[in-house]
């Protein structure tokens, strides 16, 4: 741990007590690449039929489709990957991940 970290934690404790140290402040100026509406459109696209000639949606194809539909002006493929990973969304895979019920 650096001296700056110790100093910052000490300052946060002085201002907010234990709660000030244990809870992070919300970053006011942080901008998310995709908001709730944009994420919903992205999931709808990812779950839609795959374009001809492809077996699944690639991150770049999703990015290009979002830009083409004017959902976003620009977004990185890694931002799309992060959001899909957090939501556990498959990009056109046939397997849903659910186990099949065996008939006996």
VMD Tcl script that draws the C-alpha trace (Angstrom):
set ca {
  {0.00 0.00 0.00}
  {1.38 3.40 -0.89}
  {1.62 6.43 1.37}
  {-0.90 8.23 -0.86}
  {-3.48 5.44 -0.32}
  {-3.04 5.64 3.44}
  {-3.41 9.42 3.31}
  {-6.54 9.18 1.15}
  {-8.15 6.61 3.45}
  {-7.32 8.74 6.49}
  {-8.92 11.78 4.82}
  {-12.04 9.81 3.90}
  {-12.31 8.62 7.52}
  {-12.05 12.20 8.83}
  {-14.83 13.36 6.52}
  {-17.23 10.40 6.59}
  {-16.19 8.11 9.42}
  {-16.20 4.36 8.90}
  {-18.99 4.57 6.30}
  {-16.91 7.05 4.29}
  {-14.07 4.57 4.15}
  {-16.12 1.46 3.43}
  {-18.39 2.89 0.73}
  {-17.07 4.33 -2.50}
  {-18.45 7.61 -3.74}
  {-20.40 7.62 -6.98}
  {-18.28 9.03 -9.77}
  {-20.25 12.01 -11.02}
  {-18.51 12.56 -14.35}
  {-18.18 8.93 -15.36}
  {-20.00 8.25 -18.62}
  {-21.18 4.78 -19.52}
  {-20.72 3.77 -23.14}
  {-24.13 2.08 -23.19}
  {-27.13 3.16 -21.13}
  {-30.15 1.03 -20.30}
  {-31.97 1.68 -23.58}
  {-28.88 1.07 -25.67}
  {-28.19 -2.16 -23.79}
  {-31.75 -3.35 -24.43}
  {-31.35 -2.74 -28.17}
  {-27.98 -4.50 -28.13}
  {-29.48 -7.57 -26.41}
  {-32.35 -7.61 -28.89}
  {-29.87 -7.56 -31.77}
  {-27.67 -10.23 -30.16}
  {-30.71 -12.48 -29.70}
  {-32.02 -11.88 -33.23}
  {-31.30 -14.18 -36.16}
  {-27.71 -14.07 -37.34}
  {-27.02 -12.43 -40.72}
  {-26.54 -14.77 -43.68}
  {-23.07 -16.20 -43.97}
  {-22.40 -16.12 -40.23}
  {-23.03 -18.63 -37.46}
  {-23.07 -16.08 -34.59}
  {-22.94 -12.34 -33.95}
  {-19.40 -11.03 -33.53}
  {-18.68 -8.09 -31.28}
  {-17.73 -5.96 -34.28}
  {-20.94 -6.91 -36.10}
  {-22.97 -5.87 -33.04}
  {-21.02 -2.61 -32.80}
  {-21.56 -1.85 -36.50}
  {-25.28 -2.65 -36.24}
  {-25.71 -0.34 -33.23}
  {-24.00 2.46 -35.15}
  {-25.99 1.70 -38.33}
  {-29.28 1.93 -36.38}
  {-28.07 5.22 -34.81}
  {-28.42 3.77 -31.32}
  {-24.93 5.08 -30.49}
  {-22.47 7.33 -32.30}
  {-19.63 5.02 -31.43}
  {-18.77 2.28 -28.99}
  {-15.86 -0.13 -28.65}
  {-16.20 -3.85 -29.13}
  {-14.73 -4.34 -25.65}
  {-17.53 -2.23 -24.12}
  {-20.06 -4.45 -25.85}
  {-18.24 -7.54 -24.61}
  {-18.21 -6.25 -21.03}
  {-21.95 -5.53 -21.03}
  {-22.85 -8.88 -22.62}
  {-20.63 -10.71 -20.15}
  {-22.25 -8.99 -17.18}
  {-25.70 -9.87 -18.53}
  {-24.66 -13.45 -19.48}
  {-26.03 -13.03 -23.02}
  {-25.10 -15.45 -25.78}
  {-24.46 -14.09 -29.28}
  {-26.49 -16.56 -31.31}
  {-25.43 -19.81 -29.67}
  {-27.92 -22.62 -30.04}
  {-27.21 -23.91 -26.54}
  {-29.03 -21.85 -23.92}
  {-27.00 -23.36 -21.11}
  {-30.03 -25.00 -19.54}
  {-29.96 -28.72 -18.92}
  {-32.42 -30.82 -20.82}
  {-34.92 -32.84 -18.85}
  {-34.31 -36.53 -19.37}
  {-37.28 -38.66 -20.16}
  {-37.40 -42.02 -18.40}
}
mol new
graphics top color blue
foreach p $ca { graphics top sphere $p radius 0.5 }
foreach p [lrange $ca 0 end-1] q [lrange $ca 1 end] { graphics top cylinder $p $q radius 0.2 }
display resetview
